Amino acid sequence: MSLSRSPSPVPGGGWASPGLTNNLSPSGRSSPTKAYAGGSNGTPVMWERQKNMGGPAYQSFSTQNQGFFSRHMRRISSSLPRFRPENTHGAEREKIGESRWSGLNMPRLGRIRSLPGRMSRRTKMLIAFGLLFLLGYIIFYSTPLVYYYRRTAWLGGGQKFVIILAANVGGGVMEWKGAREWAIERDSIRNKKKYVAKWGYDLEIVDMSTKKRYAHEWRESWEKVDFVRSTLRKYPKAEWVWWLDLNTFIMEPSKSLQDHIFDHLEDVTYRDINEYNPLNISHPPADPYLDELSKSPIGDGNPNSIHLMLSQDCSGFNLGSFFMRRGTWTDHLLDVWWDPVAYEQKHMEWEHKEQDALEQLYIAQPWIRKSTAFLPQRMINSFPTGACSEKGTDTRIHYDQKDRDFLVNMAGCEWGRDCWGEMYNFRELSYHLNRSLWERFKEDLLCWVWFKLTGKKVKF
């Protein structure tokens, strides 16, 4: 008798191997009995036959795809994550209180501590490089350390330059300073201090109101020569000194002197005064006793032999902004420039005093021409439109906002012009031209939005 739902693979019930089907069982049992020891005809079954012959009792079981690549692919597939789709009908529901990610139940501090462990190695490296870059930027561009590393000879060379600023700290010579004079001095000094702090230079503020008596005479406005000499003694590592009058303002503080002038000194200077000669000085000298170098209009052409650099305005030499280099030539020039005999004989004729004296020395002494070079005026000494304006605006002399001139000298503003008004305008213009991205965002966008909303102009 066969069962309707028999576990046997054979239709009608029973087992495929001989001896497993018991046709004689009256109970209809289809599974083999323990007492069965052989087939229905008395012959042993296959596994007993194999056992008696010395072979394996059971046939070996072998799977398909036994090759190397098949096993390798199975390993990869077994290592992949398995996803169980959400099945609300047959899936086992999560236990109460059990979370898919145990980190959600962790406290916030614990999650923060475990965050580095859950990051990949690449992410950690990117974060580390970003932090190092940010730290370097803060240290080298936003801290006082900028001043010291830019002073070193192998990083910036700032210690080679000293700025001499002619101030009037103690008050006026003939009268006490008013509010405007104090404001001009304050803005000018602050401008130079920020510049030297940015590039690692030294700043020497000299008091022009302190008058010294030299031997038997008072030399008003001749103190430049004496202050240059004393500054070179005070700063033994300085190679160049840059004299600036009080009514000057550095418009482009983002430019260093090295980038602006000294890294390409040969390209920005000229020695032949005939390129711009408002004084009509005869050059080069043609005296027969001079050597070939003194007769050359450009000297030896070597920038290392330049010891004096200045500019010329509409009336000649201008000493509101000039450079002098340490050396024997400079010591000789300062001695001759300060000569009391020449001062005694000529000081009544020289309207511009030490400036006229230098012009006379340049004309009369050929050795001075060999080491003197000129810079375009707008490179170190631009004038506002009110100065040297007899012939209108001169593109060689006057400040041009489009070209972003380096420095403005409000020369002669005390003679009929508003010194404080010019200083204030150029100060605000310099700030506007050199704003940072954040300052541009605040003032160009936020202030504009606030004005559109409220109708009021504000300055953040």
C-alpha positions as CSV (number, residue, x, y, z in Angstrom):
1,M,0.0,0.0,0.0
2,S,1.4,3.4,-1.0
3,L,0.7,6.7,0.7
4,S,-0.9,9.6,-1.1
5,R,1.7,11.9,0.3
6,S,4.6,9.5,0.5
7,P,8.1,10.9,1.1
8,S,9.4,8.5,-1.4
9,P,10.6,9.9,-4.8
10,V,9.3,6.9,-6.6
11,P,5.7,7.2,-8.0
12,G,3.3,5.1,-6.0
13,G,5.5,5.1,-2.9
14,G,8.5,3.0,-1.9
15,W,12.2,3.6,-2.1
16,A,14.5,3.5,-5.1
17,S,17.2,1.4,-3.5
18,P,16.5,-2.3,-3.3
19,G,15.6,-3.6,0.2
20,L,14.2,-0.2,1.4
21,T,10.7,-1.0,0.3
22,N,9.0,-3.6,2.4
23,N,6.2,-5.0,0.3
24,L,5.4,-7.7,2.8
25,S,4.6,-5.3,5.7
26,P,1.0,-5.6,6.6
27,S,1.1,-2.2,8.2
28,G,1.8,-0.3,5.0
29,R,5.1,0.9,6.3
30,S,7.3,2.4,3.6
31,S,10.5,3.1,5.5
32,P,13.2,0.4,6.0
33,T,13.1,-1.6,9.2
34,K,16.0,-2.2,11.5
35,A,15.9,-5.9,11.1
36,Y,16.3,-5.8,7.4
37,A,19.7,-7.1,6.3
38,G,19.5,-7.7,2.6
39,G,17.5,-7.2,-0.6
40,S,14.2,-8.9,-1.4
41,N,16.0,-11.6,-3.3
42,G,18.7,-12.2,-0.7
43,T,21.4,-10.2,-2.4
44,P,23.2,-7.6,-0.5
45,V,22.6,-3.9,-1.2
46,M,25.0,-1.7,-3.1
47,W,26.8,-0.2,0.0
48,E,27.2,-3.6,1.5
49,R,28.7,-5.0,-1.6
50,Q,31.1,-2.1,-1.8
51,K,32.0,-2.6,1.9
52,N,32.7,-6.3,1.3
53,M,34.9,-5.5,-1.7
54,G,37.1,-3.1,0.4
55,G,35.8,0.1,-1.2
56,P,34.0,3.0,0.4
57,A,30.7,2.2,2.0
58,Y,29.0,5.1,0.3
59,Q,29.4,6.7,-3.0
60,S,31.4,10.0,-3.0
61,F,29.5,13.2,-3.3
62,S,30.9,15.8,-5.6
63,T,29.5,19.3,-6.4
64,Q,29.5,21.0,-9.7
65,N,31.9,23.9,-10.7
66,Q,35.0,22.6,-9.0
67,G,37.4,24.9,-11.0
68,F,39.6,27.6,-9.5
69,F,37.5,30.5,-10.8
70,S,34.3,29.0,-9.7
71,R,35.6,28.6,-6.1
72,H,37.0,32.2,-6.2
73,M,33.7,33.6,-7.4
74,R,31.8,31.7,-4.7
75,R,34.1,33.2,-2.1
76,I,33.5,36.7,-3.4
77,S,29.7,36.2,-3.5
78,S,29.7,34.8,0.0
79,S,31.6,37.8,1.3
80,L,29.1,40.3,-0.1
81,P,26.5,41.8,2.3
82,R,23.0,40.3,2.1
83,F,20.0,42.6,2.2
84,R,16.7,41.4,3.4
85,P,13.8,43.3,1.9
86,E,11.2,44.6,4.2
87,N,8.3,42.1,4.3
88,T,5.6,43.0,6.7
89,H,3.7,39.7,6.1
90,G,6.3,37.0,6.6
91,A,9.3,38.8,8.0
92,E,10.2,38.6,11.7
93,R,9.5,41.8,13.4
94,E,12.2,43.5,15.3
95,K,12.2,43.1,19.0
96,I,11.1,46.0,21.1
97,G,14.1,48.2,22.0
98,E,16.3,46.6,19.4
99,S,17.8,49.2,16.9
100,R,19.2,48.6,13.5
101,W,22.4,50.6,14.5
102,S,23.4,50.4,18.0
103,G,25.2,53.8,17.7
104,L,21.9,55.7,17.7
105,N,21.4,54.7,21.3
106,M,24.9,55.9,22.3
107,P,25.3,59.2,24.0
108,R,26.4,62.1,21.9
109,L,29.9,62.2,23.4
110,G,30.3,58.5,22.6
111,R,29.2,59.0,19.0
112,I,31.8,61.8,18.6
113,R,34.5,59.6,20.0
114,S,33.6,56.7,17.8
115,L,33.5,58.9,14.7
116,P,37.2,58.6,13.8
117,G,37.0,54.8,14.0
118,R,34.2,54.7,11.5
119,M,36.1,56.9,9.0
120,S,38.1,55.5,6.1
121,R,41.8,56.0,5.9
122,R,41.5,58.3,2.9
123,T,39.0,60.5,4.7
124,K,41.4,60.8,7.7
125,M,44.3,61.7,5.5
126,L,42.3,64.4,3.7
127,I,41.1,65.9,7.0
128,A,44.7,65.9,8.3
129,F,46.1,67.6,5.3
130,G,43.3,70.2,5.5
131,L,44.0,70.9,9.1
132,L,47.7,71.3,8.4
133,F,47.1,73.7,5.6
134,L,44.8,75.8,7.7
135,L,47.3,75.8,10.6
136,G,50.1,76.9,8.3
137,Y,48.0,79.7,6.8
138,I,47.1,81.0,10.3
139,I,50.7,80.8,11.5
140,F,52.4,82.4,8.5
141,Y,49.8,84.9,7.4
142,S,47.6,85.8,10.4
143,T,49.9,86.0,13.4
144,P,52.9,88.2,14.4
145,L,55.1,85.4,13.3
146,V,54.8,86.8,9.8
147,Y,57.1,89.7,10.8
148,Y,59.9,87.5,12.1
149,Y,60.0,84.9,9.3
150,R,59.9,87.6,6.6
151,R,62.8,89.3,8.2
152,T,65.2,86.4,7.7
153,A,67.6,86.5,4.8
154,W,66.5,83.1,3.4
155,L,62.7,83.6,3.7
156,G,62.1,87.3,3.0
157,G,65.1,89.5,3.6
158,G,63.1,92.2,5.4
159,Q,65.9,93.1,7.7
160,K,67.8,94.7,4.8
161,F,65.3,97.6,4.6
162,V,64.6,100.5,7.0
163,I,61.9,103.1,6.4
164,I,62.7,106.5,7.8
165,L,59.5,108.5,8.4
166,A,59.8,112.2,9.0
167,A,57.3,113.1,11.7
168,N,56.6,116.0,13.9
169,V,55.8,114.2,17.2
170,G,56.5,117.0,19.6
171,G,54.4,119.7,18.0
172,G,54.9,122.4,15.4
173,V,58.1,124.4,14.9
174,M,56.4,127.8,14.9
175,E,53.0,126.8,16.3
176,W,51.3,123.9,18.0
177,K,49.6,121.3,15.8
178,G,45.9,121.4,15.4
179,A,43.5,118.5,15.0
180,R,44.1,118.1,11.3
181,E,47.8,118.0,11.7
182,W,47.5,115.3,14.4
183,A,45.1,113.3,12.2
184,I,47.5,113.5,9.3
185,E,50.4,112.3,11.4
186,R,48.4,109.5,13.0
187,D,47.2,108.1,9.6
188,S,50.7,108.4,8.1
189,I,52.4,106.6,11.0
190,R,49.7,103.9,11.2
191,N,50.1,103.3,7.4
192,K,53.9,102.8,7.7
193,K,53.6,100.6,10.8
194,K,51.2,98.2,9.1
195,Y,53.4,98.0,6.1
196,V,56.6,97.1,8.0
197,A,54.7,94.6,10.1
198,K,53.5,92.9,7.0
199,W,56.8,92.6,5.3
200,G,59.4,92.4,8.2
201,Y,61.0,95.8,7.6
202,D,62.3,98.3,10.3
203,L,60.6,101.7,10.9
204,E,62.5,104.6,12.2
205,I,60.3,107.6,13.1
206,V,62.4,110.8,13.4
207,D,61.2,114.0,14.9
208,M,61.8,116.8,12.5
209,S,60.7,119.4,15.1
210,T,63.8,118.7,17.2
211,K,66.3,121.2,15.9
212,K,70.0,120.6,16.4
213,R,72.6,123.3,16.3
214,Y,75.4,122.1,14.1
215,A,78.5,124.2,14.9
216,H,77.4,127.8,14.3
217,E,74.3,127.4,12.2
218,W,70.7,126.0,12.4
219,R,69.9,123.8,9.4
220,E,66.2,123.6,9.1
221,S,65.0,121.0,6.6
222,W,68.6,119.6,6.3
223,E,68.1,117.0,8.9
224,K,67.5,114.3,6.2
225,V,71.2,113.9,5.7
226,D,72.0,113.6,9.4
227,F,69.1,111.2,10.0
228,V,70.1,108.9,7.2
229,R,73.6,108.7,8.6
230,S,72.4,107.9,12.1
231,T,69.9,105.3,10.9
232,L,72.7,103.4,9.0
233,R,74.6,103.3,12.3
234,K,71.6,102.2,14.3
235,Y,70.7,99.3,12.0
236,P,74.0,97.6,11.0
237,K,72.2,94.8,9.1
238,A,70.3,97.2,6.9
239,E,71.4,97.5,3.3
240,W,68.8,100.1,2.1
241,V,67.1,103.0,3.8
242,W,63.9,104.5,2.4
243,W,63.2,108.1,3.3
244,L,59.5,109.1,3.4
245,D,58.0,112.5,4.2
246,L,55.1,112.7,6.5
247,N,52.6,113.6,3.8
248,T,53.0,110.3,2.0
249,F,50.7,107.3,2.0
250,I,51.5,103.7,0.8
251,M,48.5,102.9,-1.5
252,E,49.4,99.2,-2.2
253,P,50.6,97.6,1.0
254,S,50.2,94.1,-0.6
255,K,53.4,94.8,-2.6
256,S,56.8,94.3,-1.0
257,L,59.8,96.4,-1.9
258,Q,61.5,93.3,-3.3
259,D,58.6,92.5,-5.7
260,H,58.0,96.1,-6.6
261,I,61.6,97.3,-7.2
262,F,64.6,95.3,-5.9
263,D,64.0,91.9,-7.5
264,H,64.3,93.6,-11.0
265,L,66.2,96.7,-10.2
266,E,67.9,96.8,-13.7
267,D,64.5,96.8,-15.5
268,V,62.8,99.6,-13.4
269,T,65.6,102.1,-13.1
270,Y,67.3,104.3,-15.7
271,R,70.6,106.2,-15.3
272,D,70.5,108.4,-18.4
273,I,68.7,111.5,-17.1
274,N,67.9,112.5,-20.6
275,E,64.9,110.1,-20.5
276,Y,63.2,112.8,-18.3
277,N,65.2,115.9,-17.7
278,P,63.1,118.8,-16.4
279,L,66.3,120.7,-15.3
280,N,67.9,120.4,-18.7
281,I,71.1,119.0,-17.2
282,S,73.8,118.3,-19.7
283,H,74.5,114.6,-19.6
284,P,76.9,112.8,-19.9
285,P,79.8,115.2,-18.8
286,A,82.2,115.8,-21.7
287,D,85.3,117.0,-19.7
288,P,88.5,115.7,-21.4
289,Y,90.1,114.6,-18.2
290,L,87.3,112.1,-17.3
291,D,87.6,108.4,-17.9
292,E,85.4,106.4,-20.2
293,L,83.2,105.2,-17.3
294,S,82.4,108.8,-16.2
295,K,81.6,109.7,-19.7
296,S,79.1,106.9,-20.2
297,P,75.5,108.0,-19.9
298,I,74.5,104.8,-18.0
299,G,77.7,104.3,-16.0
300,D,78.8,100.7,-15.8
301,G,75.2,99.4,-16.3
302,N,75.6,97.1,-13.2
303,P,72.6,97.4,-10.8
304,N,74.9,96.5,-7.9
305,S,76.7,99.9,-8.3
306,I,73.5,101.9,-7.7
307,H,73.6,103.6,-4.3
308,L,71.1,106.4,-4.7
309,M,67.6,106.1,-6.2
310,L,65.2,108.9,-6.5
311,S,62.5,110.4,-8.8
312,Q,62.0,113.7,-10.6
313,D,58.9,115.8,-10.6
314,C,58.0,118.8,-12.8
315,S,60.6,121.0,-11.2
316,G,63.5,118.5,-10.7
317,F,64.8,116.1,-8.0
318,N,62.2,115.2,-5.4
319,L,63.4,113.9,-2.0
320,G,60.0,113.2,-0.5
321,S,60.7,109.5,-1.3
322,F,64.2,108.2,-2.1
323,F,66.5,105.2,-1.4
324,M,70.1,105.1,-0.3
325,R,72.3,102.1,-0.1
326,R,75.0,101.4,2.6
327,G,78.5,101.7,1.3
328,T,81.6,103.9,1.0
329,W,80.1,105.9,-1.9
330,T,77.1,106.8,0.3
331,D,79.4,107.9,3.2
332,H,81.3,110.2,0.8
333,L,78.0,111.6,-0.6
334,L,76.6,112.3,2.9
335,D,79.8,114.1,3.9
336,V,79.9,116.3,0.8
337,W,76.1,116.9,1.1
338,W,76.5,118.1,4.6
339,D,79.5,120.2,3.9
340,P,79.2,123.4,6.1
341,V,81.2,125.5,3.6
342,A,78.8,124.8,0.8
343,Y,75.8,125.4,3.1
344,E,77.2,128.7,4.3
345,Q,77.8,129.9,0.7
346,K,74.7,128.7,-1.0
347,H,71.9,128.1,1.5
348,M,70.4,131.6,0.8
349,E,70.2,130.8,-2.9
350,W,68.8,127.2,-2.6
351,E,65.1,127.6,-2.3
352,H,64.5,123.9,-1.7
353,K,67.5,123.6,0.5
354,E,69.0,120.0,0.7
355,Q,67.2,119.2,-2.6
356,D,68.8,122.0,-4.5
357,A,72.1,121.1,-2.9
358,L,71.9,117.5,-4.3
359,E,71.1,118.8,-7.7
360,Q,74.1,121.0,-7.6
361,L,76.3,118.1,-6.6
362,Y,74.9,115.9,-9.4
363,I,75.8,118.6,-11.9
364,A,79.2,119.4,-10.6
365,Q,80.5,116.0,-9.5
366,P,80.7,113.3,-12.2
367,W,81.5,110.6,-9.7
368,I,78.0,111.1,-8.2
369,R,76.3,110.3,-11.6
370,K,77.9,106.9,-11.9
371,S,76.0,105.5,-8.9
372,T,72.8,107.5,-9.1
373,A,69.7,106.0,-10.8
374,F,66.2,107.3,-11.3
375,L,62.8,105.6,-10.9
376,P,59.6,106.7,-12.7
377,Q,57.9,109.1,-10.4
378,R,54.6,107.1,-10.2
379,M,56.5,104.1,-9.1
380,I,57.5,105.5,-5.7
381,N,56.3,109.1,-5.5
382,S,53.0,109.8,-7.3
383,F,51.5,113.3,-6.9
384,P,47.8,114.1,-6.5
385,T,46.2,116.2,-9.3
386,G,46.7,119.4,-7.3
387,A,50.5,119.2,-7.3
388,C,52.5,120.2,-10.4
389,S,49.2,121.1,-12.1
390,E,50.3,124.2,-14.0
391,K,50.1,122.2,-17.3
392,G,47.2,120.0,-16.3
393,T,47.3,116.3,-15.5
394,D,50.5,114.7,-16.4
395,T,50.5,110.9,-16.8
396,R,54.1,110.8,-15.9
397,I,53.6,112.5,-12.5
398,H,50.0,112.2,-11.2
399,Y,48.4,109.2,-9.5
400,D,46.3,106.9,-11.6
401,Q,43.9,104.6,-9.9
402,K,43.7,102.2,-12.9
403,D,47.4,101.5,-12.7
404,R,47.3,101.1,-8.9
405,D,50.3,103.4,-8.1
406,F,52.4,102.3,-5.2
407,L,52.7,105.5,-3.1
408,V,51.2,109.0,-3.1
409,N,53.1,112.1,-1.9
410,M,50.9,115.1,-1.2
411,A,53.8,117.4,-1.7
412,G,53.1,121.1,-1.2
413,C,49.6,120.5,0.2
414,E,50.3,123.1,2.9
415,W,50.5,125.8,0.2
416,G,46.9,126.4,-0.7
417,R,45.6,122.8,-0.6
418,D,43.8,120.7,2.0
419,C,46.3,118.2,3.4
420,W,43.9,116.4,5.6
421,G,41.3,116.1,2.8
422,E,43.8,114.6,0.5
423,M,45.1,112.2,3.1
424,Y,41.6,111.1,4.0
425,N,40.6,110.5,0.4
426,F,43.7,108.4,-0.4
427,R,43.4,106.5,2.8
428,E,39.8,105.5,2.0
429,L,40.7,104.7,-1.6
430,S,43.6,102.4,-0.5
431,Y,41.3,100.6,1.8
432,H,38.7,100.1,-1.0
433,L,41.2,98.8,-3.5
434,N,42.8,96.4,-1.1
435,R,39.7,94.9,0.6
436,S,39.6,91.2,1.4
437,L,37.0,88.8,0.0
438,W,35.1,88.9,3.3
439,E,35.1,92.7,3.3
440,R,33.9,92.9,-0.2
441,F,31.1,90.5,0.6
442,K,30.0,92.6,3.6
443,E,30.2,96.0,2.0
444,D,29.2,95.2,-1.6
445,L,26.4,92.7,-0.9
446,L,25.1,92.9,2.7
447,C,25.2,96.7,2.8
448,W,23.4,96.9,-0.5
449,V,20.7,94.5,0.6
450,W,20.3,96.4,3.9
451,F,20.0,99.7,1.9
452,K,17.3,98.2,-0.4
453,L,15.3,96.9,2.6
454,T,15.6,99.9,4.9
455,G,16.7,102.8,2.7
456,K,19.6,103.5,5.1
457,K,23.3,103.2,4.3
458,V,25.4,101.3,6.8
459,K,29.0,100.2,7.1
460,F,29.7,96.9,8.7
